[in-house]
Amino acid sequence: MVEAEKKKLEELLKEVILCKKCEEVKKKNLVNKHKAGQLEESDIHTRFHVYSKGTQTRFMFIMEKPGEGGKEGKYLGQSFLDGEKLVDFSEYVKRRQKAFIKWIDKQNKLFELKSFFDTVNTVLALKEPIGKDQKFFEHVHVTDVQKCIDGTPGKCFNKFLIEEIKLLQPDLVFCFGSTAWGKIKACKDFEVKSADGYGGSMKIKDIHGRLFNFKINDKIVWVMPCLHFSFRTRNSAPRNSYMDCIKEGLERFKEINKSS
């Protein structure tokens, strides 16, 4: 990524952090699902994001939505914001990276998902996000389709995520969950096509690990819909097929890129 593009991406992500979060939506619809209460207005404590600004951006991980910030969210708000101005973007990003790694580690311990990163690392030669190692983020860009806990996915996608994709122009997008995949396949800025002429159901449970592509700014971007690797959604996949399907898709991606 050239310096000018990196600067544009940083400015875009700053906009996310400072976003007033769907102000055009009536306040009665701004419901904080975690606390089951009404939000009078948006604040930094409910805009808690997972993203990164890697030096290489061939690969993008699109998750569904960020978790609740809690104490860390308040700490970020107090330490990295001066009114409506972001004080230290780089430190903010590092702290978000640590939060993402911590979440992944938790999933690995509970659901043995370490094999996911083993497979990705083997096929694509990435660094795996274990322990305190943040080198993984030098190779991938991690983001959410929904930028805040109780925001509106469609508005977040149209205002922010589509711009991230246009700026980064990644080679491969891992699209985790039906919310993220739904916004990608319904986007009017590009047409999503199957890599192998697949014409069946487009529900994520039926196409987990398959390859699709779309063209943006004259570049072909490959996208792999994946069941979210939370306990409930991952267990909806047939036994032992979660990683098998992803590995097949990655091998196909590798094969296509060798011949192109």
ZAGU-691288 format. One record per residue (C-alpha): x, y, z. Coordinates in pm, whole numbers, plus 32768, in hexadecimal, padded with zeros to 4 digits. Layout:
BEGIN
    X    Y    Z
    X    Y    Z
...
! end
This chain:
BEGIN
    X    Y    Z
 8000 8000 8000
 808F 8152 7F9E
 80B3 8264 80A3
 7F91 8331 801A
 7EA5 8205 8034
 7F1C 81B8 8195
 7ECF 831F 81F6
 7D72 8309 815E
 7D31 81C4 821A
 7DA3 825D 8362
 7CBD 8387 832E
 7B9B 829E 82DD
 7BD3 81D3 8419
 7BE8 8312 84E6
 7A92 836B 845B
 7A13 821D 84DB
 7A96 8260 8638
 79FD 83BA 8642
 78BB 8357 8590
 7778 83C7 8636
 76E6 8279 85D5
 75AC 828A 8504
 753E 83E4 8577
 7435 83E7 8466
 738F 82BE 850F
 7291 8321 8616
 731A 830E 8776
 7217 820C 87D7
 72BF 811C 86E1
 7419 8148 8778
 73F1 8029 8869
 7520 7FA2 8920
 74DB 7E2E 8907
 75D9 7DD8 8A13
 752F 7EAB 8B1C
 73CB 7EA1 8A93
 73A8 8017 8AC1
 736E 814A 89ED
 7491 821B 8978
 7457 8391 8986
 7585 83C8 88A7
 76B7 8314 8826
 77FA 831A 88E9
 7955 8282 88D0
 7901 816F 89CA
 780F 80CF 88D4
 78EE 80FC 87A3
 79EC 7FED 87ED
 7A8F 7F63 86B4
 7B7A 7E55 8637
 7C55 7EBD 8515
 7DBC 7EEA 84B3
 7E99 7FA3 83C0
 7F90 7EA1 8345
 80BB 7EF0 8269
 803F 7DE2 817B
 7ED0 7DC9 8127
 7EAD 7CA0 803D
 7DB8 7BFF 812D
 7C8C 7C8E 81E1
 7BCA 7BF2 8302
 7A67 7C7A 831A
 79C7 7C20 8465
 785D 7C6C 84C0
 7868 7D6B 85D9
 7947 7DD2 86FB
 7913 7D5B 885E
 78BC 7E41 897C
 79DB 7F1F 89E7
 79A3 7F12 8B5D
 7AC5 7F99 8C2B
 7BAD 7F92 8B01
 7AB7 805B 8A34
 7AA9 8166 8B40
 7C23 8165 8B5A
 7C43 8194 89E4
 7B4A 82AE 89E9
 7BF8 8368 8B01
 7D5C 832E 8A8A
 7D44 8350 8913
 7C3E 845D 88E2
 7C4E 85D0 8925
 7AE9 863F 88F3
 7A9E 85DE 878B
 7C0C 85B6 8728
 7CCC 846E 8723
 7E15 84A0 87DA
 7EDD 8369 8781
 7E56 828F 866A
 7F7A 8198 8664
 7F5F 8147 87D6
 7DE6 8123 87B4
 7E17 8026 869C
 7F1A 7F60 8763
 7E2C 7F45 8887
 7D18 7ECB 87A0
 7E05 7DC9 870F
 7E4F 7D45 886B
 7CDC 7D2E 88B3
 7CA4 7C67 8772
 7DC2 7B77 87BE
 7D3A 7B45 891D
 7BE6 7AEC 888C
 7C81 79FA 8791
 7D4F 7955 88A4
 7C10 7924 896D
 7B61 7882 8845
 7C8E 77A0 8809
 7C92 7724 896E
 7B1E 76E6 8979
 7ADA 7664 881D
 7C2F 75F5 8799
 7C2F 76F3 8680
 7DA8 770B 8673
 7D92 762A 8540
 7CEE 774B 8484
 7E24 7824 84A0
 7F0A 76FB 846D
 7E5D 76BB 8320
 7E5A 7828 82B3
 7FC7 784F 8315
 802E 7713 825A
 7F77 7760 8117
 7FAA 78D9 8109
 80F2 78EF 81D1
 806F 79E5 82D4
 80D3 7A14 843E
 7FE0 7980 8535
 7F4E 7A61 8649
 7FB0 79A8 8783
 8021 7A2B 88D4
 8092 7B93 88BD
 8109 7B77 8755
 806B 7C87 867F
 812F 7C41 853F
 7FF2 7BA1 84B8
 7F68 7D00 8482
 8084 7D53 8395
 7FE7 7C61 82A0
 7E71 7C8B 82D0
 7D78 7DA2 8307
 7C73 7D4C 840F
 7B2C 7E0B 8414
 79B9 7DEF 8466
 788D 7E1C 8383
 77DA 7EBB 84AB
 78B5 7FC2 854D
 780A 7FE2 869E
 774B 7F07 878F
 75F0 7F83 8739
 761E 8025 85E6
 7576 7FDA 849A
 763F 7EE8 83BE
 75C0 7F79 8276
 7623 80DB 82D0
 7778 806C 8352
 77B9 7FA7 8214
 7755 80BB 8126
 780E 81CD 81E1
 794A 811B 824F
 7986 7FB1 81EC
 7958 7FDE 8076
 7A58 80F9 8086
 7B4C 8019 8143
 7B30 7F14 8030
 7B60 8019 7F1E
 7C94 80A6 7FCA
 7D36 7F58 801D
 7CD4 7E94 7EE5
 7D2E 7D4C 7F93
 7D76 7C08 7EDA
 7C9D 7B36 7FC2
 7B89 7B90 80B7
 7B26 7A9F 81CD
 79BB 7AF6 8212
 7950 7A6D 8366
 77DE 7A4F 83AD
 7696 7A84 82F6
 7682 7BFA 8343
 77CE 7C48 829B
 778B 7B5A 8179
 762D 7BE4 8147
 76B1 7D45 811A
 77C3 7CD6 802A
 76DF 7C0D 7F44
 75D1 7D1D 7F43
 76C0 7E3E 7EFF
 765D 7F0A 7DCC
 77C2 7F83 7D93
 782D 7E31 7D07
 77A4 7CDE 7C9B
 7809 7BAA 7D60
 784E 7A79 7C86
 78A2 7910 7CD4
 7A03 7898 7C82
 7989 7748 7C00
 7832 778C 7B6E
 777C 772E 7CAE
 760A 777A 7C92
 7579 76EE 7DD3
 750C 7789 7F1B
 75CA 78C3 7F81
 7588 7893 80F3
 76CE 7895 81B0
 7698 773B 8245
 7687 76B0 80E1
 77B3 7768 8050
 78A3 7768 8179
 7A06 775D 80EA
 79A2 7791 7F7D
 7A4B 7899 7EA7
 7998 79BF 7E0A
 7A1B 7AFF 7D6F
 79BC 7C5F 7D0F
 7A69 7D73 7C52
 7AB1 7EC2 7CF3
 7B84 7FD6 7C55
 7BDA 7EDF 7B3B
 7C6D 7DE7 7C34
 7BE0 7C8B 7C77
 7BAF 7C55 7DEC
 7B74 7AF2 7E67
 7A8B 7AB8 7F8B
 7A55 7983 8063
 7914 797A 8132
 7957 78C9 827D
 7875 7865 839A
 78CD 793F 84C3
 79B1 787E 85AC
 78E2 78BA 86E0
 786C 777E 878F
 7703 778A 8716
 773E 77D5 85A6
 7873 76FC 857E
 77B6 75D2 8607
 76B1 75F9 84F5
 77B2 7570 83FF
 77C1 73F5 83CE
 78C1 734D 84AF
 7A2D 7384 8441
 79C1 7449 830D
 7A01 75AD 838C
 7B78 75A7 834A
 7B68 74B2 8228
 7A8F 75A1 815E
 7B6D 76CD 81AC
 7CA8 760C 8151
 7C0F 75A6 8003
 7BB4 7710 7FBD
 7D10 778C 8016
 7DB6 7686 7F3C
 7CD3 76EE 7E1D
 7D2D 785C 7E56
 7EA0 7802 7E54
 7E74 773D 7D11
 7DB9 7859 7C64
 7EC2 7958 7CC7
 7FDB 787C 7C46
 7F3B 786A 7AEF
 7EE0 79DC 7ADA
! end
